[in-house]
Amino acid sequence: MEDQLLCCEVDSIRRAYQDVNLLNDRVLHTMLKAEENYLPSPNYFKCVQKEIVPKMRKIVATWMLEVCEEQKCEEEVFPLAMNYLDRFLSVEATRKTRLQLLGATCMFLASKMKETVPLTAEKLCIYTDNSVLPEELLQMELLVLNKLKWDLASVTPHDFIEHFLSKLKIYPSTKQILRKHAQTFVALCATDVNFIASPPSMVAAGSVAAAVQGLYLKSQDASLSSQNLTNFLSQVIRSDPDCLRSCQEQIESLLESSLRQAQQHNGTTETKQVDEDADLSCTPTDVRDINI
């Protein structure tokens, strides 16, 4: 009888729930003290790197973000991987031909830190069009670990977002949307060189403020107005309100620029498709209008 029983349960990835006991001021203050230890050098392009320029970092960062999104990685994986990449480039001169290998290695390490089921070396090599071998990635992993002194518990903006949201008086459903928007802004900041040396707490606070502004939540509660929220978050992270306001404006400007580029890209793609269709329609072999 037991042999005839079928188990129809589908294996799913198990994830731990958020521990609300960790959302307290003591933990927050500890993170604020620790975040400075994980900041990359803001001028490593000039002082350390001879071949790699900011444009190359942008390209590899965009590729890394696409891989993380396609693999449905945890939100923390991409910013953490970019932190590893920037910290490595701050201390080790790297050839531009090895930049994608470095990016894949940083995702490999970050997924091990944050994922229940981490990305495999073989899968990451496939995303490089097999230009990187698993053996090369594993060798690079040891080099990155050595240069980072095996200190991978970096403080990222994601670590602060939940603390900020817990202090805002908003509905749980609204909080979920706000969290998603803030996480998107954090990922966007991680691709931009202007935020390399920005403290994670500042990026997180600016992202939350920009998300509130974008969702028009300020009209629902006076405490969420632009000035009140900026003053409140600047007190939480012990920063100057003007610095936080500047960071928020920089994030909003980055978002507008990103959306504009996306629209231009889509417009170019559509125009190209229309031109191709026009070329096809003028040929005598066009049979699109024939109803068979």
C-alpha positions as CSV (number, residue, x, y, z in Angstrom):
1,M,0.0,0.0,0.0
2,E,2.8,2.4,0.9
3,D,4.5,1.7,-2.4
4,Q,1.4,3.0,-4.2
5,L,1.4,6.4,-2.5
6,L,2.7,9.2,-4.6
7,C,4.2,12.4,-3.3
8,C,3.1,15.4,-5.4
9,E,4.9,18.0,-3.5
10,V,7.1,20.3,-5.5
11,D,10.5,21.1,-4.1
12,S,10.9,24.8,-3.6
13,I,13.7,27.0,-2.3
14,R,13.3,27.6,1.4
15,R,14.1,31.1,2.6
16,A,14.2,32.4,6.2
17,Y,11.7,35.0,7.3
18,Q,12.9,38.5,8.2
19,D,13.9,38.5,11.9
20,V,12.1,41.6,13.3
21,N,14.4,41.3,16.4
22,L,17.3,42.6,14.3
23,L,15.4,45.7,13.3
24,N,16.6,47.8,16.2
25,D,18.8,50.8,16.7
26,R,21.7,48.8,18.1
27,V,22.0,46.8,15.0
28,L,21.5,49.9,12.8
29,H,24.3,51.8,14.6
30,T,26.6,48.8,14.3
31,M,26.0,48.7,10.5
32,L,26.6,52.5,10.3
33,K,30.0,52.0,11.9
34,A,30.9,49.0,9.8
35,E,29.9,50.3,6.4
36,E,33.1,52.5,6.0
37,N,35.2,49.4,6.1
38,Y,33.7,48.2,2.9
39,L,33.9,51.3,0.8
40,P,35.9,51.0,-2.5
41,S,38.4,53.7,-3.5
42,P,36.5,56.4,-5.4
43,N,39.4,57.1,-7.8
44,Y,40.7,53.7,-8.5
45,F,40.3,54.3,-12.3
46,K,43.1,56.9,-12.1
47,C,45.3,55.5,-9.3
48,V,45.1,51.7,-9.9
49,Q,43.7,50.8,-13.2
50,K,45.5,51.4,-16.5
51,E,43.2,49.7,-19.0
52,I,39.8,49.7,-17.4
53,V,37.7,52.9,-17.7
54,P,34.2,53.8,-16.2
55,K,32.4,52.9,-19.5
56,M,33.7,49.3,-19.2
57,R,32.5,49.1,-15.7
58,K,29.1,50.2,-16.8
59,I,29.0,47.6,-19.5
60,V,29.9,44.7,-17.2
61,A,27.6,46.0,-14.5
62,T,24.7,46.0,-16.9
63,W,25.5,42.4,-17.9
64,M,25.8,41.3,-14.3
65,L,22.4,42.8,-13.5
66,E,20.8,41.1,-16.5
67,V,22.3,37.7,-15.3
68,C,21.0,38.2,-11.8
69,E,17.5,39.2,-13.0
70,E,17.3,36.2,-15.4
71,Q,18.4,33.8,-12.7
72,K,16.0,35.4,-10.2
73,C,18.7,36.0,-7.7
74,E,18.0,37.6,-4.3
75,E,17.9,41.4,-4.5
76,E,21.1,41.6,-2.4
77,V,23.3,39.6,-4.8
78,F,23.9,42.2,-7.5
79,P,24.8,45.1,-5.2
80,L,27.0,42.8,-3.1
81,A,28.7,41.5,-6.3
82,M,29.4,45.1,-7.4
83,N,30.9,45.9,-4.0
84,Y,33.3,43.0,-4.4
85,L,34.2,44.1,-8.0
86,D,34.9,47.7,-6.9
87,R,36.9,46.7,-3.9
88,F,39.0,44.3,-6.0
89,L,39.6,47.0,-8.7
90,S,40.6,49.4,-5.9
91,V,43.6,47.2,-5.0
92,E,44.5,45.1,-8.1
93,A,45.3,46.3,-11.6
94,T,43.3,44.2,-14.0
95,R,43.4,43.8,-17.7
96,K,40.2,44.7,-19.6
97,T,40.0,41.3,-21.1
98,R,39.5,39.8,-17.6
99,L,36.8,42.2,-16.5
100,Q,33.9,39.9,-17.4
101,L,35.7,37.0,-15.6
102,L,35.9,39.2,-12.6
103,G,32.3,40.1,-12.8
104,A,31.2,36.5,-13.1
105,T,33.5,35.6,-10.1
106,C,31.9,38.4,-8.0
107,M,28.4,37.1,-8.8
108,F,29.6,33.6,-7.9
109,L,30.8,34.7,-4.5
110,A,27.8,37.0,-3.8
111,S,25.3,34.2,-4.6
112,K,27.1,31.9,-2.2
113,M,26.7,34.5,0.5
114,K,23.0,35.3,-0.1
115,E,21.4,32.5,-2.0
116,T,19.9,29.3,-0.6
117,V,20.9,27.6,-3.9
118,P,23.9,29.6,-5.3
119,L,24.8,30.1,-8.9
120,T,27.1,27.4,-10.3
121,A,30.4,28.1,-12.0
122,E,29.2,26.2,-15.1
123,K,26.1,28.3,-15.4
124,L,28.0,31.6,-15.1
125,C,30.4,30.4,-17.8
126,I,27.5,29.8,-20.1
127,Y,26.5,33.5,-19.7
128,T,29.9,34.5,-20.9
129,D,29.3,32.6,-24.1
130,N,31.8,30.1,-22.8
131,S,34.6,32.6,-23.1
132,V,35.4,31.7,-19.5
133,L,36.1,28.2,-18.3
134,P,34.9,26.9,-14.9
135,E,38.6,26.3,-14.0
136,E,39.4,29.9,-14.7
137,L,36.5,31.1,-12.6
138,L,37.5,29.0,-9.6
139,Q,41.1,30.3,-9.9
140,M,39.8,33.9,-10.0
141,E,37.6,33.2,-7.0
142,L,40.7,32.4,-4.9
143,L,42.4,35.6,-6.2
144,V,39.4,37.8,-5.3
145,L,39.1,36.2,-1.9
146,N,42.8,36.8,-1.2
147,K,42.6,40.5,-2.3
148,L,39.4,41.1,-0.2
149,K,41.1,39.3,2.7
150,W,38.2,36.9,2.9
151,D,36.0,39.6,4.3
152,L,32.8,39.2,2.3
153,A,30.2,40.3,4.8
154,S,30.0,43.7,3.2
155,V,27.3,46.1,4.4
156,T,25.1,47.0,1.4
157,P,22.2,49.5,0.9
158,H,19.8,46.5,1.2
159,D,20.8,46.0,4.8
160,F,19.4,49.5,5.6
161,I,16.2,49.5,3.6
162,E,14.3,47.3,6.0
163,H,15.4,49.4,9.0
164,F,14.1,52.6,7.3
165,L,10.8,51.0,6.3
166,S,10.2,49.7,9.8
167,K,10.4,53.3,11.1
168,L,7.8,54.7,8.6
169,K,4.2,54.6,9.4
170,I,2.7,53.1,6.3
171,Y,0.5,50.2,5.4
172,P,2.1,46.7,4.9
173,S,0.9,46.6,1.3
174,T,2.3,50.1,0.6
175,K,5.5,49.1,2.3
176,Q,5.9,46.1,-0.1
177,I,5.7,48.4,-3.1
178,L,8.0,50.9,-1.6
179,R,10.6,48.2,-0.8
180,K,10.5,47.0,-4.4
181,H,11.0,50.5,-5.8
182,A,13.8,51.3,-3.4
183,Q,15.5,48.0,-4.3
184,T,15.3,48.9,-8.0
185,F,16.9,52.3,-7.3
186,V,19.7,50.6,-5.3
187,A,20.4,48.3,-8.3
188,L,20.5,51.3,-10.6
189,C,23.0,53.1,-8.3
190,A,25.2,50.0,-8.3
191,T,25.6,50.3,-12.1
192,D,26.7,54.0,-12.0
193,V,30.2,55.0,-11.2
194,N,29.1,58.2,-9.4
195,F,27.9,56.1,-6.5
196,I,31.0,54.0,-6.0
197,A,32.2,55.8,-2.9
198,S,28.7,56.7,-1.5
199,P,28.0,55.1,1.9
200,P,25.4,52.3,1.6
201,S,23.2,54.0,4.2
202,M,23.2,57.2,2.1
203,V,22.2,55.3,-1.1
204,A,19.5,53.4,0.8
205,A,18.1,56.5,2.4
206,G,18.1,58.3,-0.9
207,S,16.5,55.4,-2.7
208,V,13.7,55.2,-0.1
209,A,13.1,59.0,-0.3
210,A,13.1,58.8,-4.1
211,A,10.6,55.9,-4.0
212,V,8.3,57.8,-1.7
213,Q,8.5,60.8,-4.0
214,G,7.8,58.7,-7.1
215,L,4.8,56.9,-5.5
216,Y,3.3,60.2,-4.3
217,L,3.1,58.8,-0.8
218,K,3.9,62.3,0.6
219,S,0.3,63.3,-0.1
220,Q,-1.0,60.6,2.3
221,D,1.0,61.6,5.3
222,A,2.7,64.9,6.3
223,S,5.6,62.9,7.8
224,L,6.3,61.6,4.3
225,S,6.7,65.0,2.7
226,S,10.0,65.6,1.0
227,Q,11.5,67.8,3.6
228,N,10.2,65.9,6.6
229,L,11.3,62.6,5.3
230,T,14.8,63.9,4.3
231,N,15.3,65.4,7.8
232,F,14.1,62.2,9.5
233,L,16.3,59.8,7.4
234,S,19.3,62.1,7.7
235,Q,19.0,61.9,11.5
236,V,18.7,58.1,11.3
237,I,21.9,57.8,9.3
238,R,23.6,60.7,11.1
239,S,24.1,62.7,8.0
240,D,23.6,66.2,6.7
241,P,20.1,66.7,5.2
242,D,21.5,68.6,2.2
243,C,23.8,65.6,1.4
244,L,20.9,63.2,1.5
245,R,18.8,65.6,-0.6
246,S,21.6,65.8,-3.1
247,C,21.9,62.0,-3.2
248,Q,18.1,61.7,-3.8
249,E,18.2,64.2,-6.6
250,Q,21.1,62.3,-8.2
251,I,19.2,59.0,-8.0
252,E,16.1,60.7,-9.6
253,S,18.3,62.1,-12.3
254,L,19.9,58.7,-12.9
255,L,16.4,57.2,-13.2
256,E,15.3,59.7,-15.8
257,S,18.4,59.2,-17.8
258,S,18.0,55.4,-17.7
259,L,14.4,55.6,-18.8
260,R,15.3,58.0,-21.6
261,Q,18.0,55.7,-22.9
262,A,15.6,52.7,-22.7
263,Q,13.0,54.7,-24.7
264,Q,15.5,55.6,-27.3
265,H,16.7,52.0,-27.6
266,N,13.1,50.8,-28.0
267,G,12.4,53.5,-30.6
268,T,15.5,52.6,-32.5
269,T,14.5,48.9,-32.4
270,E,11.0,49.6,-33.6
271,T,12.2,51.9,-36.4
272,K,14.6,49.2,-37.6
273,Q,11.8,46.6,-37.5
274,V,9.5,49.0,-39.5
275,D,12.3,49.5,-42.1
276,E,12.8,45.8,-42.4
277,D,9.0,45.2,-42.9
278,A,8.9,48.0,-45.5
279,D,11.7,46.3,-47.4
280,L,9.9,43.0,-47.3
281,S,6.6,44.5,-48.4
282,C,8.0,45.9,-51.6
283,T,9.1,42.4,-52.7
284,P,6.9,40.4,-55.1
285,T,7.2,37.4,-52.9
286,D,5.4,39.1,-50.0
287,V,2.5,36.8,-49.0
288,R,1.5,38.4,-45.7
289,D,-1.9,39.6,-46.9
290,I,-2.9,36.3,-48.5
291,N,-5.5,34.5,-46.5
292,I,-5.0,30.7,-47.0
